[in-house]
Amino acid sequence: MKFRRQKIEEIQINLTPLIDVVFLLLIFFMVTTTFKQTNELTVDLPTAEAAKISAAQQKQIDILITAEGQYSLNGQTLINQEAETLKQGILEISEGDSSLPIIISADAKAAYELILKVYDAAAQLGFAKLAHTTTQDISE
């Protein structure tokens, strides 16, 4: 008796569902991923040998504002709180040199208006280097 050979079909793997699943996973991860945005810059500052600073370069204008509203320019108390008096005092100390830095030290209880008068007077006189001093909180 003669047996017929059965025709053997080639085994095929259907890749279509596998590709669909991979694309769905890719889309899922793309949608749910959060990107971290950093604003940090790494800067390597150049080094220099320290040179002696001359007395003219060390000159600065120290403005002290008390809680009561009194101005003191480099240790000399002004007679009133008027902006014109403040400008005149800054001009006398700076001798017309608007490149000098102005250091503002204000009491924590001083009115903000008094500090703004200093900024306004400095801007009107052409001063661009202004700094505001603080103290470090060591209670942490």
CYANA upper distance limits for C-alpha pairs under 8 A (distance plus 0.5 A):
 14 ASN  CA     18 LEU  CA      8.43
 15 LEU  CA     19 ILE  CA      6.66
 16 THR  CA     20 ASP  CA      6.74
 17 PRO  CA     21 VAL  CA      6.73
 18 LEU  CA     22 VAL  CA      6.78
 19 ILE  CA     23 PHE  CA      6.69
 20 ASP  CA     24 LEU  CA      6.67
 21 VAL  CA     25 LEU  CA      6.69
 22 VAL  CA     26 LEU  CA      6.65
 23 PHE  CA     27 ILE  CA      6.65
 24 LEU  CA     28 PHE  CA      6.58
 25 LEU  CA     29 PHE  CA      6.68
 26 LEU  CA     30 MET  CA      6.65
 27 ILE  CA     31 VAL  CA      6.65
 28 PHE  CA     32 THR  CA      6.69
 29 PHE  CA     33 THR  CA      6.31
 53 ILE  CA     57 GLN  CA      6.63
 53 ILE  CA     58 GLN  CA      7.16
 54 SER  CA     58 GLN  CA      6.96
 55 ALA  CA     59 LYS  CA      6.98
 59 LYS  CA    100 LEU  CA      7.45
 60 GLN  CA    100 LEU  CA      6.08
 60 GLN  CA    101 PRO  CA      5.75
 60 GLN  CA    102 ILE  CA      6.57
 60 GLN  CA    103 ILE  CA      7.84
 61 ILE  CA     73 LEU  CA      7.38
 61 ILE  CA     74 ASN  CA      6.66
 61 ILE  CA     90 ILE  CA      8.09
 61 ILE  CA     93 ILE  CA      7.70
 61 ILE  CA     94 SER  CA      7.78
 61 ILE  CA    100 LEU  CA      7.59
 61 ILE  CA    101 PRO  CA      6.81
 61 ILE  CA    102 ILE  CA      5.23
 61 ILE  CA    103 ILE  CA      6.59
 62 ASP  CA     72 SER  CA      8.43
 62 ASP  CA     73 LEU  CA      6.25
 62 ASP  CA     74 ASN  CA      5.47
 62 ASP  CA     75 GLY  CA      8.36
 62 ASP  CA    102 ILE  CA      6.51
 62 ASP  CA    103 ILE  CA      5.34
 62 ASP  CA    104 ILE  CA      6.66
 62 ASP  CA    105 SER  CA      8.01
 63 ILE  CA     71 TYR  CA      7.29
 63 ILE  CA     72 SER  CA      6.10
 63 ILE  CA     73 LEU  CA      5.23
 63 ILE  CA     74 ASN  CA      6.89
 63 ILE  CA    102 ILE  CA      7.70
 63 ILE  CA    103 ILE  CA      6.57
 63 ILE  CA    104 ILE  CA      5.39
 63 ILE  CA    105 SER  CA      6.64
 64 LEU  CA     70 GLN  CA      8.50
 64 LEU  CA     71 TYR  CA      6.23
 64 LEU  CA     72 SER  CA      5.45
 64 LEU  CA     73 LEU  CA      7.05
 64 LEU  CA     74 ASN  CA      8.45
 64 LEU  CA    104 ILE  CA      6.61
 64 LEU  CA    105 SER  CA      5.34
 64 LEU  CA    106 ALA  CA      6.24
 65 ILE  CA     69 GLY  CA      6.57
 65 ILE  CA     70 GLN  CA      6.18
 65 ILE  CA     71 TYR  CA      5.37
 65 ILE  CA     72 SER  CA      7.03
 65 ILE  CA    104 ILE  CA      8.22
 65 ILE  CA    105 SER  CA      6.75
 65 ILE  CA    106 ALA  CA      5.01
 65 ILE  CA    107 ASP  CA      6.65
 65 ILE  CA    110 ALA  CA      7.44
 65 ILE  CA    114 LEU  CA      8.10
 65 ILE  CA    115 ILE  CA      8.17
 66 THR  CA     70 GLN  CA      5.85
 66 THR  CA     71 TYR  CA      7.31
 66 THR  CA    106 ALA  CA      6.74
 66 THR  CA    107 ASP  CA      5.84
 66 THR  CA    110 ALA  CA      6.71
 67 ALA  CA    106 ALA  CA      8.24
 67 ALA  CA    107 ASP  CA      5.86
 67 ALA  CA    108 ALA  CA      7.73
 67 ALA  CA    109 LYS  CA      5.69
 67 ALA  CA    110 ALA  CA      4.78
 67 ALA  CA    111 ALA  CA      7.97
 68 GLU  CA    110 ALA  CA      7.25
 69 GLY  CA     81 GLN  CA      7.64
 69 GLY  CA    110 ALA  CA      6.78
 69 GLY  CA    111 ALA  CA      7.72
 69 GLY  CA    114 LEU  CA      7.31
 70 GLN  CA     77 THR  CA      7.70
 70 GLN  CA     78 LEU  CA      7.65
 70 GLN  CA     80 ASN  CA      7.74
 70 GLN  CA     81 GLN  CA      7.04
 71 TYR  CA     77 THR  CA      6.35
 71 TYR  CA     78 LEU  CA      6.16
 71 TYR  CA     80 ASN  CA      8.30
 71 TYR  CA     81 GLN  CA      7.33
 71 TYR  CA     86 LEU  CA      8.37
 72 SER  CA     76 GLN  CA      5.67
 72 SER  CA     77 THR  CA      4.61
 72 SER  CA     78 LEU  CA      6.39
 73 LEU  CA     77 THR  CA      6.84
 73 LEU  CA     78 LEU  CA      7.84
 73 LEU  CA     89 GLY  CA      7.64
 73 LEU  CA     90 ILE  CA      7.96
 78 LEU  CA     85 THR  CA      7.83
 78 LEU  CA     86 LEU  CA      7.93
 78 LEU  CA     89 GLY  CA      8.24
 79 ILE  CA     85 THR  CA      8.38
 80 ASN  CA     85 THR  CA      7.53
 81 GLN  CA     85 THR  CA      7.68
 81 GLN  CA     86 LEU  CA      7.78
 82 GLU  CA     86 LEU  CA      6.92
 83 ALA  CA     87 LYS  CA      6.63
 83 ALA  CA    117 LYS  CA      6.82
 83 ALA  CA    118 VAL  CA      8.31
 83 ALA  CA    121 ALA  CA      7.14
 84 GLU  CA     88 GLN  CA      6.59
 85 THR  CA     89 GLY  CA      6.64
 86 LEU  CA     90 ILE  CA      6.73
 86 LEU  CA    118 VAL  CA      7.94
 86 LEU  CA    121 ALA  CA      7.61
 87 LYS  CA     91 LEU  CA      6.66
 87 LYS  CA    121 ALA  CA      6.10
 87 LYS  CA    122 ALA  CA      7.92
 87 LYS  CA    125 LEU  CA      7.95
 88 GLN  CA     92 GLU  CA      6.71
 89 GLY  CA     93 ILE  CA      6.77
 90 ILE  CA     94 SER  CA      6.47
 91 LEU  CA     95 GLU  CA      6.18
 91 LEU  CA     96 GLY  CA      6.18
 91 LEU  CA    125 LEU  CA      8.43
 92 GLU  CA     96 GLY  CA      7.91
 94 SER  CA     98 SER  CA      7.46
 94 SER  CA    100 LEU  CA      7.52
 98 SER  CA    125 LEU  CA      7.63
 98 SER  CA    126 GLY  CA      6.36
 98 SER  CA    127 PHE  CA      5.37
 98 SER  CA    128 ALA  CA      8.07
 99 SER  CA    127 PHE  CA      6.80
 99 SER  CA    128 ALA  CA      7.61
 99 SER  CA    129 LYS  CA      7.56
100 LEU  CA    127 PHE  CA      7.84
100 LEU  CA    129 LYS  CA      7.40
101 PRO  CA    127 PHE  CA      8.09
101 PRO  CA    128 ALA  CA      8.12
101 PRO  CA    129 LYS  CA      5.19
101 PRO  CA    130 LEU  CA      6.31
101 PRO  CA    131 ALA  CA      8.05
102 ILE  CA    127 PHE  CA      8.38
102 ILE  CA    129 LYS  CA      6.69
102 ILE  CA    130 LEU  CA      5.35
102 ILE  CA    131 ALA  CA      6.76
103 ILE  CA    130 LEU  CA      6.56
103 ILE  CA    131 ALA  CA      5.40
103 ILE  CA    132 HIS  CA      6.42
103 ILE  CA    133 THR  CA      7.52
104 ILE  CA    130 LEU  CA      7.97
104 ILE  CA    131 ALA  CA      6.54
104 ILE  CA    132 HIS  CA      5.27
104 ILE  CA    133 THR  CA      6.68
105 SER  CA    132 HIS  CA      6.61
105 SER  CA    133 THR  CA      5.79
105 SER  CA    134 THR  CA      7.92
106 ALA  CA    110 ALA  CA      6.95
106 ALA  CA    115 ILE  CA      7.83
106 ALA  CA    132 HIS  CA      8.49
106 ALA  CA    133 THR  CA      8.18
110 ALA  CA    114 LEU  CA      7.67
110 ALA  CA    115 ILE  CA      8.49
111 ALA  CA    115 ILE  CA      7.68
112 TYR  CA    116 LEU  CA      6.83
113 GLU  CA    117 LYS  CA      6.77
114 LEU  CA    118 VAL  CA      7.25
115 ILE  CA    119 TYR  CA      7.08
116 LEU  CA    120 ASP  CA      6.49
117 LYS  CA    121 ALA  CA      6.49
118 VAL  CA    122 ALA  CA      6.57
119 TYR  CA    123 ALA  CA      6.62
119 TYR  CA    130 LEU  CA      8.46
120 ASP  CA    124 GLN  CA      6.68
121 ALA  CA    125 LEU  CA      6.78
122 ALA  CA    126 GLY  CA      6.73
122 ALA  CA    127 PHE  CA      5.63
122 ALA  CA    128 ALA  CA      8.10
123 ALA  CA    127 PHE  CA      6.09
123 ALA  CA    128 ALA  CA      7.51
